[in-house]
Amino acid sequence: MKSGSLLWQRRLRVWHRRLAIITAVQLLLWTISGVYFAFIDIKEVRGEPHRLALPTQTIKLSQFDFPITETSQLTIKPRLEDELVVGVVDSSTGVTEWLTPQGMPVEPLTSEQAIAVVWDKTDIAADVTEWVTTASEAAEYRGRQLPLWRAFDVDEPSLRVYVDPRSGDIVAIRNTAWRAWDFLWMLHIMDYDDRDDIGTWLLKLFSLLALLTAIAGIVLYVLIPRRAKSQV
């Protein structure tokens, strides 16, 4: 009976070592990414310290003259000085269409206007713009409605601002902290494509392997006699 128990313990040790070898790298990546997430300020990651407080402006409703038959959300905001735009959300698609107070589609911001928006709404002295019309799965502006203006200071190109040319909104600010966070998030959730799926089969598999590794270690600790532990 005792020899059978020892044989079972040996087999458990072997499987524990095998599982530990398989999961060791991913466990290390989970730990490293977890430490980064715990210590980094998420506001810094999102670039929020670069955003300026916007002044309150009075909106004169007398300027508006267009019929709205149906919408799930209506937004009125200043885009440029002395210019208002209206965002009408399509109830079926959820896409926002930006219109003038007269109900006409707005003209996209020009490069100069996009730079002016960045100067007005952030502390970033942008002087270069790029017109963005496509996005890869892992693009730093993924999930935003295209096209966009990408603006940055030529002396600091790693700090980038993405401007919606229709609404004039700053939809994203990307910096080195965000890129590190995004890369570690990819490793953490094991989604190497669009980095948004927290239910990948790899994550589920390695989570189970890590669980089995932990359980096997606990079982071995409990089963090993005290004398054997002191001799280890």
C-alpha positions in Angstrom: 0.0 0.0 0.0 2.8 2.3 0.9 4.8 1.5 -2.2 1.7 2.2 -4.3 1.3 5.6 -2.6 4.9 6.4 -3.3 4.5 5.4 -7.0 1.4 7.7 -7.2 3.4 10.5 -5.7 6.3 10.0 -8.2 3.8 10.1 -11.1 2.2 13.3 -9.7 5.7 14.9 -9.4 6.5 14.1 -13.0 3.2 15.5 -14.2 3.6 18.6 -12.0 7.1 19.2 -13.5 5.8 18.8 -17.0 2.8 21.2 -16.4 5.2 23.7 -14.7 7.5 23.7 -17.7 4.6 24.2 -20.1 3.0 27.0 -18.1 6.2 28.7 -16.7 6.7 31.2 -19.5 3.0 32.3 -19.7 2.9 32.5 -15.9 5.9 34.8 -16.0 4.2 36.9 -18.7 1.0 37.1 -16.6 3.0 38.2 -13.6 5.0 40.9 -15.5 1.9 42.3 -17.2 0.0 42.2 -14.0 2.7 44.2 -12.2 2.7 46.8 -15.0 -1.1 47.1 -14.9 -1.0 47.5 -11.1 1.7 50.2 -11.0 1.0 52.3 -14.1 -1.6 55.1 -13.9 -4.3 54.3 -16.4 -4.9 58.0 -16.9 -1.3 58.3 -18.1 -1.9 55.3 -20.4 -4.9 57.0 -21.9 -3.1 60.3 -22.3 -5.7 62.1 -20.2 -3.1 64.5 -18.6 -2.7 66.0 -22.1 -6.3 66.9 -22.4 -7.3 70.5 -21.6 -10.5 71.4 -19.8 -12.9 72.8 -22.4 -14.7 76.0 -21.7 -18.5 76.0 -21.4 -20.2 77.5 -24.4 -23.7 78.7 -24.9 -25.5 76.9 -27.7 -28.2 79.0 -29.5 -31.0 76.5 -30.5 -32.4 79.1 -32.9 -29.7 78.1 -35.4 -31.1 74.7 -35.9 -33.5 74.1 -38.7 -33.8 70.4 -39.7 -36.3 67.6 -39.0 -35.2 64.6 -37.0 -37.6 61.7 -37.5 -35.9 59.1 -35.3 -32.7 58.6 -33.3 -31.4 56.9 -30.2 -29.1 59.8 -29.3 -28.6 63.4 -30.3 -25.5 65.4 -29.6 -24.8 69.1 -30.2 -21.3 70.4 -29.7 -18.9 73.1 -30.9 -16.4 71.7 -33.4 -14.5 74.9 -34.2 -14.9 78.5 -33.0 -18.4 79.7 -34.0 -19.3 76.4 -35.6 -21.7 73.8 -34.2 -22.2 70.3 -35.3 -25.0 67.8 -34.6 -24.4 64.1 -34.1 -27.4 61.9 -34.9 -27.1 58.2 -34.0 -28.7 55.8 -36.4 -31.0 53.6 -34.3 -30.4 50.5 -36.4 -26.6 50.6 -36.9 -25.4 52.8 -33.9 -23.3 54.9 -36.3 -23.2 58.6 -35.7 -23.8 61.0 -38.6 -22.5 64.5 -38.1 -24.6 67.3 -39.6 -24.7 71.1 -39.7 -27.4 72.9 -37.8 -29.2 73.1 -41.2 -29.2 69.3 -41.5 -26.5 69.0 -44.2 -23.5 66.6 -43.8 -20.5 68.4 -42.3 -17.4 68.9 -44.4 -14.3 67.1 -42.9 -11.8 69.2 -41.0 -8.8 70.3 -43.1 -5.3 69.5 -41.9 -4.9 73.0 -40.6 -8.2 72.8 -38.7 -7.3 69.5 -37.2 -4.1 71.0 -35.9 -6.1 73.9 -34.5 -8.4 71.4 -32.7 -5.4 69.6 -31.1 -3.9 72.9 -29.9 -7.3 74.0 -28.5 -8.1 70.7 -26.7 -4.7 69.3 -25.7 -1.3 70.6 -24.5 0.4 68.9 -27.5 2.0 71.2 -30.0 1.1 69.3 -33.1 2.5 70.5 -36.4 2.2 67.4 -38.7 -1.0 65.6 -39.8 -1.6 62.3 -41.6 -5.0 61.2 -43.1 -5.9 57.7 -41.9 -8.3 55.7 -43.9 -7.4 52.1 -43.0 -6.6 50.2 -39.8 -5.0 46.9 -39.1 -6.5 44.7 -36.3 -3.9 45.8 -33.9 -3.8 49.5 -34.9 -3.5 51.9 -32.0 -6.7 53.6 -33.2 -8.7 50.4 -33.7 -12.4 50.6 -32.9 -12.7 54.3 -34.0 -14.8 55.3 -37.0 -12.6 56.1 -40.0 -11.3 58.3 -41.5 -9.3 60.1 -38.9 -6.6 62.8 -38.7 -3.4 61.7 -36.9 -1.5 64.7 -35.6 1.8 64.9 -33.8 4.7 67.2 -33.0 7.6 66.5 -35.5 10.0 66.6 -32.5 8.0 64.0 -30.5 6.3 61.7 -33.1 5.6 58.9 -30.5 3.0 61.1 -28.9 0.1 61.0 -31.3 -3.4 62.5 -31.3 -6.3 61.1 -33.3 -9.0 63.6 -34.4 -12.4 62.8 -35.7 -12.7 65.0 -38.8 -16.5 65.1 -38.6 -17.1 65.9 -34.9 -13.7 67.4 -34.0 -13.4 65.1 -31.1 -10.1 63.9 -29.8 -10.9 60.2 -30.0 -7.5 58.9 -28.8 -4.1 60.0 -27.5 -1.4 57.4 -27.9 2.0 57.4 -26.1 4.8 55.0 -25.1 3.0 54.0 -21.9 -0.1 53.1 -23.9 1.9 51.0 -26.4 3.6 49.1 -23.6 0.2 48.5 -22.0 -1.3 47.3 -25.2 1.6 44.9 -25.9 1.4 43.5 -22.4 -2.4 43.3 -22.6 -2.0 41.2 -25.8 0.4 38.8 -23.9 -1.9 38.8 -20.9 -5.1 37.7 -22.7 -3.2 35.7 -25.4 -5.0 37.4 -28.2 -2.3 38.2 -30.8 -4.7 39.6 -33.5 -7.0 42.4 -32.5 -6.1 42.2 -28.7 -9.7 42.6 -27.6 -10.9 39.0 -27.1 -10.5 37.9 -23.5 -12.0 34.5 -24.2 -9.4 33.0 -26.6 -8.9 29.2 -26.5 -5.2 29.7 -25.7 -6.1 31.7 -22.6 -8.6 29.1 -21.5 -6.1 26.3 -22.1 -3.3 27.9 -20.2 -5.6 29.0 -17.4 -6.6 25.3 -16.9 -3.0 24.2 -17.1 -1.9 26.8 -14.5 -4.8 25.7 -12.3 -3.8 22.0 -12.6 -0.1 23.0 -11.8 -1.2 24.8 -8.6 -3.5 21.9 -7.5 -0.7 19.3 -8.2 1.8 21.4 -6.1 -0.6 21.7 -3.2 -1.4 18.0 -3.3 2.3 17.1 -3.3 2.9 19.4 -0.4 0.1 17.8 1.6 1.1 14.2 0.7 4.9 14.5 1.3 5.6 13.4 5.0 7.1 16.0 7.3 10.3 14.1 7.6 10.7 14.1 3.8 10.0 17.8 3.7 12.7 18.5 6.2 15.2 16.6 4.1 14.4 18.4 0.9 
